[in-house]
Structure formats: structure tokens, C-alpha cells
């Protein structure tokens, strides 16, 4: 019995470690199939409360979450619950929509070639900027940007319009990659109409939708109307 309990704890710790370390160490030359371009790219992350929801579209996340929850429950029953509860919550946290953003974006930023200009913003009720000017990709700038992404927590409302307006008004921006479940506070129609008025420089807007409850029509239309690519995390 003791051996079985120990193996369960080790299994859960291993799952948590793999979730954290695998994507942090990886490099990628694309982001959900969107290849890294030579354009100045602004990554715009939805960090609203709804991004804490489960990313049901990812088969890998479903499997890992299920294993983690079962192992956490077993540990809770076997040793009083504290370790199982803490580790089980960590696994579930990693399987959220925002967790899915981190697992894909961090390797993509790590894989940015030296000299590539990029910037990272997040938004909920307000916009948070990792920097105010485009940064040139280097070991230092890639690492600091990934620390910013890794530390994001989901909370607050979804002010997608403000996020997009801040991104579009950033000097030298050529391309925006919006990561969201596409549930804007101000309503999809209002966002689309305002962006159509504002984006007179034809800045490309790619959109990546997360979660079963994502507003796919809004995210698809936003990309189509701004010469971008629309992707869902269900892959």
C-alpha cells in the first residue's frame, strides 16, 4: 500500500514537472502553424478571467488533466489531501486556456531568430505592456518576455477592443497575433466595426481561439478582415 501511494505521488509530481519544463525548454519556429515572419510582431494575450477555463479543445490537455485529477484524488485519500490537492490544482491550472497559450507561445518566443523585432502585451480590464517599444530578439529579450508570459494570471474582464487599439497604435507594428477565447466585453460587432475604422495601415491581425466556448465567428471575421490567419487551439 505504501509503495503504491509513493508511486502515485511520484507520478503526479512528474506530470507537473513535465508540464512546466517541457514547453519552457522547447523552441519552435511557428505558433499554432503561423510561421515566424520577418515583420514586427506584437503578441496580444487575453488574460481575462474566462481564460482560466479549461481548454477543452486540446486532446493532450484532456488526457493530462484527467490523469492529474485522478492521481490527485488518490493522493488526497491516501495522505490527507494537502499534497494531492496542491499538485492536482497545478495540473488543472496548466490545462486552462491561458495555460495552453503559455505552452505554445513560450517555445515560439524562444525560437525567434536574433534580430527579429517583437513585443508582448496582455489585457483584461486594462492593457499590460511587457515593454512599450519593439524589442530585438536576443537571449536577454526572449528570456524576459517569456518570464512575463509565464507569470500571467487570468482575472478580470475582457477588454479586447482596448487591447487591439493599444496594439494597433504601437509604433512600427506590422503584425498582431491575438490569443483569446473571443468573448469581448463590448460585443463582437462593436470591436469589428472599430478596428475596421482604425486599421488604416492594413496591419495584419492573426487570431487564435481557445476553448469550446470561444466566439469562433468573431475571431475568424477579425482575422479575415485584417489579412490574417484564423486558428483554433483544437489541434
C-alpha positions as CSV (number, residue, x, y, z in Angstrom):
1,X,0.0,0.0,0.0
2,X,2.8,2.4,0.9
3,X,4.6,1.6,-2.3
4,X,1.5,2.3,-4.4
5,X,1.0,5.6,-2.6
6,X,4.6,6.6,-3.2
7,X,4.3,5.8,-6.9
8,X,1.1,7.9,-7.1
9,X,2.8,10.9,-5.6
10,X,5.9,10.5,-7.9
11,X,3.6,10.1,-10.9
12,X,1.8,13.4,-10.1
13,X,4.9,15.3,-9.4
14,X,6.4,14.0,-12.7
15,X,3.3,15.2,-14.6
16,X,3.6,18.7,-13.0
17,X,7.3,18.8,-13.8
18,X,6.8,17.8,-17.4
19,X,4.1,20.3,-17.9
20,X,6.3,23.1,-16.6
21,X,9.6,22.1,-18.0
22,X,8.9,20.6,-21.5
23,X,7.5,23.8,-23.1
24,X,9.8,26.1,-21.2
25,X,12.8,24.3,-22.7
26,X,11.4,23.8,-26.2
27,X,12.0,26.1,-29.2
28,X,9.6,26.5,-32.2
29,X,9.7,28.3,-35.5
30,X,5.9,28.6,-35.7
31,X,2.9,29.4,-33.4
32,X,-0.1,27.1,-33.9
33,X,1.0,26.8,-37.6
34,X,1.6,30.5,-38.1
35,X,5.2,30.7,-39.2
36,X,7.5,33.3,-37.7
37,X,7.7,36.2,-40.1
38,X,10.2,38.9,-40.7
39,X,7.6,41.5,-39.7
40,X,7.5,43.4,-36.4
41,X,5.1,41.1,-34.4
42,X,3.1,42.1,-31.4
43,X,1.7,39.1,-29.4
44,X,-1.5,40.1,-27.7
45,X,-2.7,37.8,-24.9
46,X,-6.1,37.7,-23.4
47,X,-5.6,37.3,-19.6
48,X,-9.2,37.8,-18.5
49,X,-11.0,35.6,-16.1
50,X,-12.6,33.5,-18.8
51,X,-9.1,32.3,-19.9
52,X,-8.9,30.4,-16.6
53,X,-11.5,28.0,-18.1
54,X,-10.5,24.6,-19.4
55,X,-9.1,24.4,-22.9
56,X,-11.4,21.5,-23.9
57,X,-10.2,21.5,-27.5
58,X,-6.8,20.1,-26.7
59,X,-6.7,16.3,-26.5
60,X,-3.4,16.3,-24.8
61,X,-4.7,18.7,-22.1
62,X,-7.8,16.5,-21.6
63,X,-5.6,13.4,-21.0
64,X,-3.1,15.1,-18.7
65,X,-5.9,16.8,-16.7
66,X,-7.7,13.5,-16.3
67,X,-4.6,11.7,-15.1
68,X,-3.7,14.5,-12.8
69,X,-7.1,14.8,-11.3
70,X,-7.3,11.0,-10.6
71,X,-3.8,10.9,-9.2
72,X,-4.5,14.0,-7.0
73,X,-7.7,12.4,-5.7
74,X,-5.8,9.2,-4.8
75,X,-3.1,11.1,-3.0
76,X,-5.7,13.1,-1.1
77,X,-7.4,10.0,0.1
78,X,-4.1,8.3,1.0
79,X,-2.3,11.0,2.8
80,X,-4.8,13.6,4.0
81,X,-5.2,15.7,0.9
82,X,-2.7,18.5,1.0
83,X,-0.1,17.2,-1.5
84,X,-2.8,15.8,-3.8
85,X,-4.8,19.0,-3.6
86,X,-1.8,21.2,-4.4
87,X,-0.4,19.1,-7.2
88,X,-3.8,18.3,-8.6
89,X,-4.6,22.0,-8.8
90,X,-1.3,22.7,-10.5
91,X,-2.1,20.1,-13.3
92,X,-5.6,21.6,-13.8
93,X,-4.2,25.1,-13.9
94,X,-1.8,24.1,-16.7
95,X,-4.7,22.7,-18.7
96,X,-6.6,26.1,-18.9
97,X,-6.9,28.3,-21.9
98,X,-4.2,30.6,-20.6
99,X,-2.0,27.5,-19.9
100,X,-2.4,26.5,-23.5
101,X,-1.3,29.9,-24.6
102,X,1.9,29.6,-22.4
103,X,2.7,26.1,-23.6
104,X,2.7,27.3,-27.3
105,X,3.9,30.9,-27.1
106,X,6.9,30.4,-24.8
107,X,8.6,28.0,-27.3
108,X,7.7,30.3,-30.2
109,X,9.4,33.2,-28.5
110,X,12.4,31.1,-27.6
111,X,12.6,30.2,-31.3
112,X,12.5,33.8,-32.6
113,X,15.7,34.4,-34.6
114,X,18.2,37.0,-33.5
115,X,17.3,40.4,-34.8
116,X,13.5,39.7,-35.1
117,X,11.5,42.6,-33.6
118,X,8.7,41.6,-31.3
119,X,6.6,42.8,-28.4
120,X,4.2,41.2,-25.8
121,X,1.0,42.8,-24.4
122,X,-1.7,41.2,-22.2
123,X,-5.2,42.6,-21.5
124,X,-8.1,42.0,-19.2
125,X,-9.9,45.2,-17.9
126,X,-6.7,47.1,-18.9
127,X,-3.7,46.6,-21.1
128,X,-0.3,45.5,-19.6
129,X,2.7,46.0,-21.7
130,X,5.9,44.0,-21.2
131,X,7.6,46.8,-23.0
132,X,6.5,50.0,-24.8
133,X,8.7,49.7,-27.8
134,X,9.6,46.8,-30.1
135,X,12.5,44.7,-28.8
136,X,15.1,43.0,-30.9
137,X,15.2,39.2,-30.2
138,X,18.2,38.1,-28.2
139,X,18.8,35.7,-25.3
140,X,18.0,38.5,-22.9
141,X,14.9,39.9,-24.5
142,X,13.5,36.4,-25.3
143,X,14.0,35.3,-21.7
144,X,12.5,38.4,-20.1
145,X,9.5,38.2,-22.4
146,X,8.9,34.6,-21.5
147,X,9.1,35.4,-17.8
148,X,6.3,37.9,-18.4
149,X,4.2,35.3,-20.2
150,X,4.8,32.6,-17.6
151,X,3.8,34.9,-14.8
152,X,0.4,35.9,-16.4
153,X,-2.7,35.1,-14.3
154,X,-6.2,35.1,-15.5
155,X,-8.6,37.6,-13.9
156,X,-10.9,40.5,-14.7
157,X,-13.0,41.4,-17.8
158,X,-12.2,41.0,-21.5
159,X,-11.5,44.5,-22.9
160,X,-10.5,43.2,-26.3
161,X,-11.1,46.5,-28.1
162,X,-8.7,48.4,-25.8
163,X,-6.1,45.6,-26.3
164,X,-6.3,45.8,-30.1
165,X,-6.4,49.6,-30.1
166,X,-3.2,49.8,-28.0
167,X,-1.5,47.2,-30.2
168,X,-2.5,49.0,-33.4
169,X,-1.3,52.3,-32.1
170,X,2.1,51.0,-31.2
171,X,4.9,52.5,-33.3
172,X,6.3,50.2,-36.1
173,X,3.8,47.4,-35.6
174,X,3.3,45.3,-38.7
175,X,1.6,42.2,-37.4
176,X,-0.6,41.3,-34.4
177,X,-1.2,37.8,-33.0
178,X,-4.3,37.9,-30.8
179,X,-4.8,34.9,-28.4
180,X,-8.2,34.8,-26.9
181,X,-11.5,33.0,-26.4
182,X,-13.0,35.8,-28.3
183,X,-15.6,37.0,-25.8
184,X,-15.2,40.8,-25.7
185,X,-17.0,42.9,-23.2
186,X,-18.0,45.5,-25.7
187,X,-19.5,42.9,-28.1
188,X,-18.0,41.4,-31.3
189,X,-19.8,43.7,-33.7
190,X,-18.6,46.9,-32.0
191,X,-15.0,45.6,-32.0
192,X,-15.0,44.6,-35.6
193,X,-16.5,48.0,-36.7
194,X,-14.0,50.0,-34.7
195,X,-11.0,48.0,-35.9
196,X,-12.2,48.4,-39.5
197,X,-12.1,52.2,-38.9
198,X,-8.8,52.3,-37.1
199,X,-6.6,49.8,-39.0
200,X,-6.0,52.1,-42.0
201,X,-2.4,50.9,-42.3
202,X,-3.5,47.4,-43.1
203,X,-1.7,45.8,-40.1
204,X,-2.1,42.1,-40.2
205,X,-4.1,40.6,-37.3
206,X,-3.9,36.8,-36.8
207,X,-6.3,35.3,-34.3
208,X,-6.0,32.1,-32.3
209,X,-9.2,31.0,-30.5
210,X,-9.1,28.9,-27.2
211,X,-11.8,26.8,-25.6
212,X,-15.1,25.2,-26.5
213,X,-16.9,28.4,-25.7
214,X,-14.8,30.6,-27.9
215,X,-16.6,33.0,-30.3
216,X,-15.2,31.5,-33.4
217,X,-17.2,33.7,-35.8
218,X,-15.8,36.8,-34.2
219,X,-12.2,35.6,-34.2
220,X,-12.5,34.3,-37.8
221,X,-14.0,37.5,-39.1
222,X,-11.4,39.7,-37.3
223,X,-8.6,37.7,-39.0
224,X,-10.3,37.7,-42.4
225,X,-11.0,41.5,-42.4
226,X,-7.4,42.2,-41.4
227,X,-5.5,39.9,-43.8
228,X,-4.7,37.4,-41.0
229,X,-4.9,33.7,-40.4
230,X,-7.5,32.2,-38.1
231,X,-6.6,29.2,-36.0
232,X,-8.3,27.3,-33.1
233,X,-6.4,25.5,-30.4
234,X,-8.3,22.3,-31.2
235,X,-5.3,20.6,-32.9
